[in-house]
Amino acid sequence: MGVKSIRDLYIKGKRVLFRFDFNVPLDAAGAIKDDTRIRRALPTLEYAVQQGARCVLASHLGRPKGERKAELSLRPVAKRLAELLGRPVGFVDDCIGDAVKDAVASLPDGGVLLLENLRFHAGETKNDPAFAAELASVADVYVNDAFGTAHRAHASTVGVAELLREKAAGLLLKEELENLEKAFANPQKPVVALFGGAKVSDKLGVLQNIVSRMDAVLIGGGMANTFLKAHGLNTGTSKTEDDMLGTASSMLEASRKSGCSVVLPKDVVVAEKIEEGAVSLVVDARAIPDGLMALDIGPQAVDEFAAVIVTAGTIIWNGPMGVFEVEEFSRGTLEIARVVAEARGFSVVGGGDTVRAVQQAGVAEKISYISTGGGAFMEFMEGKILPGVAALDV
């Protein structure tokens, strides 16, 4: 795609509408629990400030579904952003209307203004033309730096981009696309994909798209239970998707024809319940006892997965190997995180749970690239066109 970078535009003195992803977790008191997404936006914003742009920032937070909800205000983000930038960040309690136009009109070169939550208006998620036109009316230039929402055809990701002639990707969005292309379009071989999480159905499109392009696919987490059951094995009370058994069998057959090795866990950690302090034991994955459920991959599976990972030129990981939030079932995920971090290959990690896992393991800085996208990361892997990226194509 012919997507420009913000560096390709002349923005001094121009009103630049930025779409960032400031969808940060808040605690009960409204304080930001993790400011990673704000920090990842800083390079683009700092560049724009240095260039003398008049910076108008837009983002969503949570799912207010078109209603104004005080607990989902972006005001705490403005405060944190000012601290990180070391300069004032203005805030206006709406994202369209006269108050916004007045605030933008008084914005100096290099000034920064954050608008209120886009999703307080139903027109955002509906990509309403009138709402998009209101957003675009306060800008000369549009810059999208929100990879995490690039798979959404919303007013702020698509509608505005279609209305403004000057548009570009921010530094983070460019970085995301370059690294994902390196992992998927031009990977160093052999290529190993590691998938976990609860459901096969959540990753079906991805699995079908990449199985013929991978040298090996390692499957853990709840997903593995469905594949084990598709082999005719007993899975006890493990959560499985019985309506996906045929699909899982078909995918295994397709992998054999393409020469992709699909590796399932040989042993698993089982328990009666998912809870702290639960009595657990390691059993053969081919014979999970009745009344017990698989909640993590076992030590033999960790070793086998590790043996494949260390040979990889490219490693793509999405989804934990078990219920890693519970200590008794976290070992498999954390061990795999350490293996991926120490591997020689180029490693890309995406998805909120997977990112939290590498952070919990203390190895985030050793991962080659950590994507800010969850759904966008998956849809990119699935081979889908991301609307927010396509809208920037010139």
C-alpha positions in Angstrom: 0.0 0.0 0.0 1.1 3.6 -0.7 0.7 4.7 2.9 2.7 7.8 3.7 4.4 8.5 7.0 3.8 11.7 9.0 7.5 12.4 8.1 6.4 12.8 4.5 4.1 15.7 5.3 4.7 19.4 5.9 2.7 20.1 9.1 4.1 23.3 10.6 1.2 25.5 11.6 -1.3 23.0 10.3 -4.2 21.6 12.3 -3.4 17.9 12.5 -6.1 15.5 13.7 -4.4 12.4 15.3 -6.3 9.2 15.9 -4.5 7.5 18.8 -5.3 4.4 20.8 -5.6 5.7 24.4 -7.9 2.9 25.4 -6.0 2.4 28.7 -7.2 0.3 31.7 -8.5 2.4 34.6 -9.0 1.4 38.3 -12.1 2.0 40.3 -11.0 5.5 41.2 -10.4 6.4 37.5 -6.6 6.3 37.7 -4.7 4.8 34.8 -3.3 1.3 35.7 -1.1 0.9 32.6 0.0 3.8 30.4 1.8 1.7 27.8 -0.5 2.8 25.0 0.1 6.4 25.8 3.8 5.9 25.9 3.8 4.2 22.5 2.1 7.3 21.0 4.8 9.6 22.3 7.3 9.4 19.3 4.6 10.5 16.8 3.3 13.3 19.1 6.8 14.6 20.0 7.7 14.7 16.4 4.6 16.7 15.5 5.2 19.1 18.4 8.8 19.6 17.3 7.6 20.3 13.7 5.2 23.0 15.0 1.9 21.3 14.2 -1.3 22.2 16.0 -2.1 18.8 17.5 -5.7 17.7 18.0 -5.8 14.3 19.5 -8.8 11.8 19.3 -9.3 8.4 20.8 -11.9 6.1 22.3 -12.0 4.6 25.8 -14.0 1.5 26.6 -17.4 0.8 25.2 -19.9 3.6 26.3 -22.1 2.7 23.3 -22.9 6.2 22.3 -23.6 7.5 25.8 -21.6 10.0 27.9 -20.2 8.1 30.9 -18.0 10.0 33.4 -16.0 6.9 34.3 -14.9 6.6 30.6 -13.7 10.2 30.2 -10.3 10.7 28.6 -9.5 13.5 31.1 -7.0 11.3 33.1 -5.2 10.6 29.8 -4.8 14.3 29.2 -3.2 14.6 32.6 -0.8 11.7 32.1 0.1 12.8 28.6 1.0 16.2 29.9 3.3 14.6 32.5 5.0 12.4 29.8 5.4 15.2 27.3 6.5 17.7 29.8 4.2 20.4 28.4 0.5 21.4 28.8 -2.2 19.3 27.1 -5.5 21.0 26.7 -8.8 19.1 27.1 -12.2 19.7 25.8 -15.2 17.7 27.1 -16.6 16.8 23.7 -15.1 15.8 20.4 -17.3 17.8 18.1 -19.2 21.1 18.3 -18.5 24.8 18.9 -16.4 24.2 22.1 -14.0 22.0 20.0 -13.8 24.5 17.2 -13.0 27.3 19.6 -10.3 25.3 21.4 -8.7 24.3 18.1 -8.8 27.9 16.8 -6.8 29.1 19.8 -4.3 26.3 19.6 -0.7 27.6 19.0 1.9 26.0 16.8 3.2 23.0 18.8 0.1 23.0 21.0 -1.6 19.9 22.1 -5.4 19.4 22.6 -7.1 16.1 23.6 -10.8 15.7 22.7 -13.2 13.7 24.8 -14.1 10.1 24.1 -15.1 9.6 20.5 -17.5 6.7 21.5 -19.7 9.1 23.5 -21.3 9.6 20.1 -23.0 6.7 18.4 -21.8 8.1 15.0 -18.2 7.0 15.7 -18.8 3.3 15.5 -21.4 3.6 12.8 -19.0 5.6 10.6 -21.7 8.2 10.3 -20.8 10.7 7.5 -22.1 13.7 9.4 -20.1 12.8 12.5 -17.0 12.2 10.4 -17.5 15.6 8.7 -17.7 17.3 12.1 -14.4 15.7 13.2 -12.7 16.6 9.9 -13.9 20.2 10.0 -11.2 21.1 12.6 -8.3 19.6 10.7 -6.1 20.3 7.6 -4.3 16.9 8.0 -5.2 13.5 9.3 -2.8 11.1 10.9 -3.7 7.6 12.1 -1.4 6.1 14.7 -3.9 3.7 16.3 -3.0 0.2 15.0 -5.2 -1.3 17.7 -8.3 0.1 16.0 -7.1 -0.2 12.4 -9.5 -3.2 11.8 -12.5 -1.0 12.6 -14.3 1.0 9.9 -15.3 3.8 12.2 -15.7 7.5 11.6 -12.3 8.4 13.1 -10.4 5.6 11.3 -12.1 5.7 7.9 -14.6 8.5 7.5 -12.3 11.3 8.3 -9.5 9.9 6.2 -11.8 9.9 3.2 -12.6 13.6 3.7 -9.1 15.0 4.1 -6.6 15.0 1.2 -3.5 15.2 3.3 -3.2 12.0 5.4 -0.6 9.7 6.7 0.3 7.0 9.2 1.9 7.9 12.5 5.3 6.5 13.5 3.8 3.7 15.5 1.4 2.5 12.8 4.2 2.5 10.3 6.3 0.5 12.8 3.6 -2.0 13.3 3.1 -2.6 9.5 6.8 -2.9 8.9 7.3 -5.4 11.6 4.3 -7.5 10.8 5.3 -7.5 7.1 8.7 -8.7 8.2 7.1 -11.6 10.1 4.4 -12.5 7.6 5.4 -11.3 4.1 9.1 -11.7 4.2 9.9 -14.0 7.1 13.2 -15.6 8.0 12.7 -19.3 7.8 11.8 -21.6 9.4 8.6 -19.9 10.6 6.9 -21.0 13.8 3.5 -19.9 14.9 2.5 -20.4 18.5 -1.2 -20.2 19.4 -3.1 -20.5 22.7 -6.1 -19.0 24.3 -9.5 -20.5 24.9 -11.2 -21.0 21.5 -10.3 -22.5 18.1 -13.2 -20.4 16.7 -11.5 -17.2 17.7 -8.4 -18.0 15.5 -10.0 -20.2 12.8 -9.5 -17.7 10.0 -5.9 -17.1 11.1 -5.1 -20.9 11.3 -6.6 -21.5 7.9 -4.7 -18.6 6.3 -1.3 -19.4 7.7 -1.1 -23.1 8.1 0.3 -23.5 4.5 2.8 -20.7 5.1 4.3 -22.0 8.4 6.9 -24.6 9.0 5.4 -25.5 12.4 2.3 -24.5 14.4 2.4 -25.1 18.2 -1.0 -25.2 19.8 -1.6 -24.9 23.6 -4.2 -23.4 25.9 -7.9 -24.2 25.6 -7.5 -24.5 21.9 -5.5 -27.6 22.2 -8.3 -29.4 24.0 -10.5 -29.2 20.9 -7.7 -30.6 18.7 -7.0 -33.4 21.1 -10.7 -34.3 21.1 -10.6 -34.2 17.3 -8.0 -37.0 17.5 -10.6 -39.1 19.4 -8.8 -38.6 22.8 -10.5 -38.2 26.1 -10.4 -34.6 27.4 -12.2 -35.1 30.7 -14.1 -31.9 31.7 -11.8 -29.7 29.7 -13.6 -26.9 27.7 -13.9 -27.9 24.1 -15.7 -26.6 21.1 -17.5 -29.7 19.8 -18.9 -27.9 16.8 -15.3 -27.2 15.7 -14.1 -30.8 15.8 -14.6 -31.3 12.1 -12.9 -28.0 11.3 -9.9 -29.0 13.5 -9.6 -32.3 11.8 -9.7 -30.6 8.4 -7.0 -28.2 9.5 -4.8 -31.0 10.7 -5.2 -32.7 7.3 -4.4 -29.5 5.4 -1.3 -29.0 7.5 -0.1 -32.5 6.6 -0.6 -31.8 2.9 1.3 -28.5 3.1 4.2 -29.9 5.1 3.4 -27.8 8.2 4.0 -29.6 11.4 1.2 -29.1 14.0 2.4 -29.9 17.5 0.0 -30.5 20.3 0.9 -30.9 24.0 2.0 -34.4 25.1 1.2 -33.6 28.7 -1.0 -31.2 30.5 -1.7 -29.8 34.0 -5.1 -30.8 35.2 -7.4 -29.9 38.1 -11.1 -30.1 39.1 -11.5 -26.3 39.3 -9.9 -23.1 38.0 -9.0 -21.4 41.3 -6.0 -20.4 43.4 -4.7 -23.2 45.5 -6.4 -25.9 43.4 -4.8 -29.4 43.6 -3.2 -30.0 40.3 -1.3 -32.8 38.6 0.5 -33.5 35.3 -1.0 -36.2 33.1 -0.6 -37.6 29.6 -2.6 -35.4 27.2 -3.8 -38.5 25.5 -5.6 -39.7 28.6 -7.0 -36.9 30.7 -9.0 -38.5 33.5 -12.7 -38.0 33.8 -13.7 -35.2 36.2 -10.5 -33.2 35.5 -9.8 -30.4 33.0 -6.6 -29.4 31.3 -5.6 -25.9 32.4 -1.9 -25.6 31.3 0.6 -27.4 29.1 2.9 -29.8 31.1 6.7 -29.8 31.4 7.1 -32.3 28.5 5.1 -30.1 26.2 7.2 -27.1 27.3 10.3 -28.9 26.3 9.0 -30.1 23.0 7.6 -26.7 22.1 10.9 -25.1 23.2 12.9 -27.5 20.9 10.9 -26.2 17.9 11.0 -22.5 18.9 14.8 -22.4 19.3 15.3 -23.5 15.7 13.0 -20.8 14.3 14.1 -17.8 12.2 10.7 -16.2 12.8 8.4 -16.7 15.8 4.8 -15.5 15.9 2.9 -15.8 19.2 -0.7 -15.1 20.1 -2.5 -16.6 23.1 -1.4 -18.1 26.5 -0.7 -21.7 27.0 -3.1 -22.0 29.9 -4.9 -20.1 32.6 -1.8 -18.1 33.4 -3.7 -15.6 35.7 -3.9 -18.4 38.3 -0.4 -19.3 39.7 -1.0 -23.1 39.6 -1.6 -22.9 35.8 0.9 -20.2 34.8 4.2 -22.2 34.5 3.7 -23.3 30.9 2.9 -19.8 29.6 5.8 -18.2 31.5 8.3 -20.8 30.5 7.4 -20.4 26.8 7.7 -16.6 27.2 11.2 -17.1 28.4 12.0 -19.5 25.6 10.7 -17.1 22.9 12.6 -14.2 24.5 15.9 -16.2 24.4 15.4 -17.6 20.9 17.6 -16.3 18.1 14.7 -15.8 15.7 12.8 -12.6 15.1 9.8 -12.7 17.5 6.5 -11.0 17.3 3.9 -11.1 20.1 0.4 -9.8 19.8 -2.8 -9.9 21.9 -3.4 -8.5 25.3 -3.1 -11.7 27.3 0.1 -12.7 25.5 1.6 -9.2 26.1 0.7 -9.5 29.7 2.4 -12.9 29.9 5.7 -11.7 28.5 5.6 -8.8 30.9 4.7 -11.1 33.8 7.7 -13.3 32.9 9.9 -10.2 32.9 11.1 -10.7 29.3 9.2 -8.1 27.4 12.3 -6.2 26.5 13.8 -9.3 24.9 10.9 -9.8 22.5 11.8 -8.4 19.0 8.5 -6.7 18.6 5.3 -6.4 20.7 2.3 -5.4 18.7 -0.2 -2.9 20.2 -3.1 -4.6 18.3 -5.3 -7.5 19.4 -8.0 -7.7 16.9 -6.0 -5.9 14.3 -3.1 -8.2 14.8 -5.3 -11.2 14.3 -7.0 -9.8 11.2 -3.6 -8.9 9.7 -2.5 -12.5 10.2 -5.8 -13.7 8.7 -4.9 -11.8 5.5 -7.7 -9.3 5.8 -7.4 -5.7 4.6 -7.4 -3.4 7.6 -9.9 -0.5 6.9 -8.0 2.0 8.9 -4.8 1.3 6.9 -6.6 1.1 3.5 -8.2 4.5 4.1 -4.7 6.0 4.2 -3.7 4.5 0.8 -2.8 7.2 -1.7 
